[in-house]
């Protein structure tokens, strides 16, 4: 029987170089971190406390499963290596935790850290998740990302060269991007040594600069209906290298924070609709991929 794994999100109290002034202020225009942080995931609690509450919640349904500690909120490599080691190793010492998933920015890793993670990966499952968001530098400037695409390419390659699993995050539907550019992202990412990809549809979230921009410059924004986004996601998938596992097609912000689009679909309902559309189109990942 295949072992089941569940990620437990951890808020370890990090900030971001795009908020504290090292790179910029205000953060990325689309970002409100509360949009994806579970209730048990609070920086006032220790790593062990958050894991305990997360495991207690999930174990009721799947008592035999194992866990991955998911350092998710903000930039989870943005601290001295000694502090990172304390946090990561506290998580790995927790019963039934068999690895780490570390969410970060491509401008916040160095060789010393990557060498340490490579050493950990000989005994644990280690994945680094990079927020790439777009492969277009004009878009990255518009969303106040604070780094260019070349920075993401370099970080992904240096991480993969050490045998560490690498996942990229990409947002489809960012302002100023047309369909042609969004599909070009698939071709560019396919050239990189990625093991996984998480897609996000553009969402306008309360408390973000982007929500304000959408009011001021509505002509720059196109928010997809669920059906239109499904077609775009499948078109994207057809151009993506088959060896890249698409771990997520869609993200879901809390109702109280989401402005638009509100599709009224639960994740499993979206996935069911996506699978039916793939079957109806008789297509598959990589159908239009050309190395």
N, C-alpha and C positions, 0 to 999 in steps of 0.2 A: 504494500500500500504506500502510495506517495505521501511524503511528509508534508503537512500543511504548515505554512508560516504566516504570521500576522505582524505587521509593523505597528509598533507602539510609538506614537509621536512624543517628542520631548522638547520642551522649551527650556533651554539651558542658560538663558539670560544674556545671550549675545545681542550685539547691535549690528550696525552695518556701516561700512566706510562711505556709503552714499547718504548717510544720515548724520554722522558725527563730524563731517568736515574733511576727512582724509581725501575723499574723492569728490564729495559734494554734500549738499544739504537737502532735506525734504524727502529723500528716497525716490524710488522709481515712481512715475506718475500714476501707475495703476495699483500701487501696493497699499493694502491695509492688512497687516499681518493677522488681525483677528478673523479675517475671512476664512482661514483654514486651520485654526487652532482648536482642538477638542477642549471640552470643558475641564477635563482632568489635567490638561497640559498648561501649567502655570509656572512662571520662572521663580516664584516664591517657594516652590517645593524643590526638594533635591531630586536628582536623577532617579535615585532608588524609590522615592515616594511616587514619582510619576509612573515609573514602571510597575510598581505594585498596584496602583489604581487602574492602570491600563490593562494589565494582565487579569486582574479580578473581573473587569468588565467583559473581556473577550473569552475568558476561560469557561464561562457559563455555557456557551454554545459549543465550543470546541475544546474539551478538556485535555486532549492529547497533543494539541498543536505546540509548535515552538515559535520563538519570537525574534524579530529584528528591532533593535533600538533605532528609531528614526529621529535624528537630530534635524528638526524641520524648520523651526522659527528663526527668521533672520539669517545671518551668515555664520555658519557653525564651524568655521575654521579661523574666525577672526579673533584670535587671542594667542598669547605665547604658547609654544608647544608644550611646556610643562603643564599648563592649565588644561589644554586639550587632552593630554594623556590622562589626567586625573578624571575628567568627565567620561571619556571613552571607556577607560578601564573599569570605572565604577559600573557602567552599563553592562560591559561584558562579564562582570562578576555576578550579575543577577541570574538566578536560576532560570534555565530554559531559554536564555537569550544567546543566540548563536551567531550574531553578527551585527554590523552597523550599517545604516544608510545615512550619509552625511550630506545635507543640503548646503550648498555654498555658492559663491561667485567665482568665476574663473580668474579674477584678479586677486584672490585671497588664498592662494596655495603657493607653497615654495617647495623646493626639492627636499629639504629636511623633513617637512611634514609628509610628503609623498613617500619618502623612503620609510618612514615610521609606519604608514598605513600599509605599504607593501609587506613589511615584516609581519604586521598583524594578519594580513590576508593568507599567510601560510597556515594559520590555525582557525581563522574565522572567515565568515562571508563579509566582505567589505565592499561597499558601493559608494562612489562619490556622485552626487547629483548636482550638475551645474545648471544654473539659470542662464540659458543662452538667450531665450525669448525671441530673437530675430537674428537672421544672418546678414541684415542690411544695416550698414553704419548710419545712414540717415535716420532710420527708424530708431536705432539705439540712442541717438542724440535726442530725438524728439521725446522719447520716454524717460530721458534723464538717467540712462542706465549707468553711465560712468565708465564704461569700457567699450572697446570696439570688438568686432567679430574675430579679428586676428588673435585677440587675447583669449577668446574662448577656444579657438582652434589649437592654440599652443597648450593650454591647460589640459584639454581633452587628450591630446597626443602624449604629453608627458605623463599623465596618469595611466593611460592604457599601456604605455611602454613598460610600466612596472607590474603589469599583470593585474591591475585593479579594475574592477568592473566600473564602467562609466555610463551614466544616464544623463540625457539632456532634457531640459524643459523648454518648450516652445509655445508661444501664444499665436493663435491664428485669428486674424481680424484686426490687428493693430492699426491705428490711424495712419493714413498715407500709403498703406500697402494694398495693392490690387491683387486680383486672383493669380495673375501670372507670377508675381513676386512670391506669394505664399506657396505656390507649387515649386518654385525654384528653391525654397528652403529645403524641401525634401531631397533635391539633387545634391545640394551642398552638404547637408548633414550625412548623406549616404557615403560621402567620401571620407568620413571620419571614423575612427575605431570605436564607435559607440556600441554598447551592448543593449541599451534600452533608450526609449524616448517617451516622454510624457507630454501629450498635447493638451492645451487649454484653449477653450474658446474665449474671446475677449468678453469680459464682464465689467460693467460699470458698478463700482462699489462705493458706498457712502464713505465720506472722509478722505477721499483721494483727490489729488490734483486732476486726474483724468476725468473724474465726474464733473468737475468744474469746467474743464476744457470742452466737454461734450455740450455743455450749455452755451458756451461762448462761441464754439466753432462746430456746430452740428454737421456741416457739410463734410468734415473730415472723418466722420464716424459712420460705419455701417455695421449694425448689430444683426447677426444672422438669426433667422428662424431656425428651429430645430431641424427641419427637413433640409434647408439650404446648407446648414453646417454639416449635416451627415453626408451630403453629396460632396462637399469640399473635402471632408476628412477622408472619404474613400478615394477621391482623386489624388489626394496627398499620399495615401497609403500605396496606391498603384505605382508611384514614382520612388518609393522608399526601398532601400536595400533590404532584401528579405531577412538578413541576419540580425537586423535591429528589431528587438521586441518592443512593440507599442504597448506600454504598460497602462496607459490611460489615454482615452480620446477626449474626455470632457472633465471639467472641474465644476464644483458646486459650492457657491458661497451661501452663507446663512441667509435666510429670508429677510431678517431684520437689517442686513447690510446691503443686500442686492437691490440695485436700481433697475438694471436691465442687462440682458434679456431674461425674462422669467418664463421658462418653457413649461413649467408645471410638470416636469418629468423627474421621477426618481432615477438614480443611476442605472438600476437594472432595467428600467423601462427604456431608457435611452439606448442601452447596450442591445436590448432585444430588437429595437427598431433598426439599429445600425446593422446587426447581423442579417436581418431580413432584406435590407437594401443591398448588402453585399451579395447575398444569394440571388436576388432578382437581377442584379447586373452581371452575374456570373463572372466575378472578378476576384482578385486576390492581391496580397501585398507583393510588390515588385513586378507586377505585370508589365509596367512601362519603364522599369528601371534599366538603365544602360550604364554599365561601369565606365 
